Amino acid sequence: MSSIQHHKQVPCKVTAYVDEGIKELVELLNTFDNVWTTNSCESNEAEELELDESTQEWATVTMFYKPLIEYNPKDSAEFADKLARVLRESDIWHSVSLEWHNAGCFPSITLKIPHCQIKEATDAFSFSRSIFRSIPDKSLLYCPS
């Protein structure tokens, strides 16, 4: 009979390969408290969306946000709302969504912005970074059974 040990896990920022055009945005998002990115793409031609009567390629970053020992999905929703608010106030087209997956206890957050506005979005988040401060993470990063 084997038993699975659950060790306390803590956030660790690691080096990963990302598309060159979205590198600064991904690096910045990973400096925010309790955020870790899991996937990114600087543009996806197959996922073109219409914006203001023109077609744009969208850059995408998927991340998780988990700040508290007693996690509440509202935490992710509030973080996603902050992302959207900064982009809205900076007149940057965007889509911010939360998605729950079969294996996850907390939702992923997907951020989409036009490829041509990656730099503007990075600058907006950098300028507004103080609103992304939160309680230091002391949580376990696995789902309790």
C-alpha positions as CSV (number, residue, x, y, z in Angstrom):
1,M,0.0,0.0,0.0
2,S,1.5,3.3,-1.0
3,S,0.7,6.6,0.5
4,I,1.1,10.0,-1.2
5,Q,2.8,12.6,0.9
6,H,1.7,16.1,0.5
7,H,4.5,18.5,1.3
8,K,4.0,22.2,1.9
9,Q,4.6,24.0,-1.4
10,V,5.6,27.6,-1.8
11,P,5.7,29.8,-4.8
12,C,9.0,29.8,-6.7
13,K,9.5,32.0,-9.8
14,V,11.3,29.9,-12.4
15,T,12.8,30.5,-15.8
16,A,10.6,29.5,-18.7
17,Y,10.7,30.0,-22.4
18,V,8.0,32.4,-23.7
19,D,7.4,34.2,-26.9
20,E,9.8,37.2,-27.2
21,G,7.1,39.7,-27.9
22,I,5.2,38.9,-24.6
23,K,8.3,38.3,-22.4
24,E,8.1,41.6,-20.5
25,L,4.4,41.3,-19.7
26,V,4.8,37.7,-18.5
27,E,7.8,38.7,-16.3
28,L,5.9,41.6,-14.8
29,L,2.8,39.5,-14.0
30,N,5.0,36.9,-12.3
31,T,6.3,39.6,-9.9
32,F,2.8,40.2,-8.6
33,D,2.1,38.6,-5.2
34,N,0.5,35.2,-5.4
35,V,0.4,35.0,-9.3
36,W,2.0,32.4,-11.4
37,T,1.6,32.2,-15.2
38,T,1.2,28.9,-16.8
39,N,0.9,29.6,-20.5
40,S,1.4,32.5,-22.9
41,C,1.4,33.3,-26.6
42,E,2.2,36.7,-28.2
43,S,-0.4,36.2,-30.9
44,N,-2.6,33.5,-32.2
45,E,-3.7,33.9,-35.8
46,A,-6.2,31.1,-35.4
47,E,-7.9,33.0,-32.6
48,E,-8.6,36.3,-34.4
49,L,-11.4,38.4,-32.9
50,E,-13.0,41.5,-34.4
51,L,-12.3,44.8,-32.7
52,D,-13.7,48.1,-33.8
53,E,-14.3,46.9,-37.4
54,S,-10.8,45.6,-37.8
55,T,-9.3,42.2,-37.1
56,Q,-6.6,41.9,-34.5
57,E,-4.3,39.1,-33.4
58,W,-4.6,38.6,-29.6
59,A,-1.8,37.9,-27.1
60,T,-2.8,35.5,-24.4
61,V,-1.5,34.9,-20.8
62,T,-3.0,32.3,-18.6
63,M,-2.3,32.5,-14.9
64,F,-3.4,31.4,-11.4
65,Y,-4.0,33.7,-8.4
66,K,-4.1,32.1,-4.9
67,P,-3.4,34.4,-2.0
68,L,-4.9,32.8,1.2
69,I,-4.7,29.7,3.2
70,E,-8.5,29.5,3.1
71,Y,-8.9,30.1,-0.6
72,N,-12.0,31.7,-1.9
73,P,-12.8,31.9,-5.6
74,K,-13.7,35.5,-5.0
75,D,-10.0,36.2,-4.6
76,S,-9.3,35.2,-8.3
77,A,-12.4,37.2,-9.4
78,E,-11.2,40.3,-7.6
79,F,-7.7,39.9,-9.1
80,A,-9.2,39.5,-12.6
81,D,-11.3,42.6,-12.0
82,K,-8.2,44.6,-11.1
83,L,-6.5,43.4,-14.3
84,A,-9.6,44.4,-16.4
85,R,-9.9,47.8,-14.6
86,V,-6.3,48.8,-15.3
87,L,-6.7,47.9,-19.0
88,R,-10.1,49.6,-19.2
89,E,-8.7,52.8,-17.6
90,S,-5.8,52.7,-20.1
91,D,-8.1,52.3,-23.1
92,I,-6.7,48.9,-24.0
93,W,-8.9,46.4,-25.6
94,H,-9.0,43.2,-23.5
95,S,-10.8,40.1,-22.4
96,V,-10.3,38.7,-18.9
97,S,-11.9,35.4,-18.0
98,L,-12.0,32.8,-15.2
99,E,-12.3,29.1,-16.0
100,W,-12.6,26.2,-13.6
101,H,-11.1,22.9,-14.8
102,N,-11.9,19.3,-13.8
103,A,-8.7,18.8,-11.8
104,G,-8.4,22.2,-10.3
105,C,-9.7,23.7,-7.0
106,F,-9.3,27.2,-8.2
107,P,-9.8,28.9,-11.5
108,S,-7.3,29.9,-14.1
109,I,-7.4,33.5,-15.3
110,T,-6.9,34.1,-19.0
111,L,-5.9,37.6,-20.2
112,K,-6.2,38.5,-23.9
113,I,-5.0,41.8,-25.4
114,P,-4.4,42.8,-29.0
115,H,-0.8,42.0,-30.0
116,C,-0.3,45.6,-31.0
117,Q,-1.0,46.7,-27.4
118,I,1.3,44.4,-25.4
119,K,3.7,47.2,-24.6
120,E,0.9,49.5,-23.5
121,A,-0.6,46.8,-21.3
122,T,2.8,46.1,-19.7
123,D,3.3,49.8,-19.0
124,A,-0.2,50.1,-17.5
125,F,0.3,47.2,-15.2
126,S,3.7,48.4,-14.2
127,F,2.4,51.9,-13.4
128,S,-0.5,50.4,-11.4
129,R,1.4,47.6,-9.6
130,S,0.5,48.9,-6.1
131,I,-3.1,47.8,-6.5
132,F,-1.9,44.2,-7.0
133,R,-0.3,43.9,-3.5
134,S,-1.8,41.4,-1.2
135,I,-1.2,39.2,1.8
136,P,2.0,37.0,1.5
137,D,1.1,33.5,0.3
138,K,1.4,30.8,3.0
139,S,-0.9,28.4,1.3
140,L,-0.7,24.8,0.2
141,L,-0.8,24.6,-3.6
142,Y,-2.7,21.3,-3.8
143,C,-6.4,20.7,-3.3
144,P,-7.2,19.3,0.1
145,S,-9.0,16.0,0.0
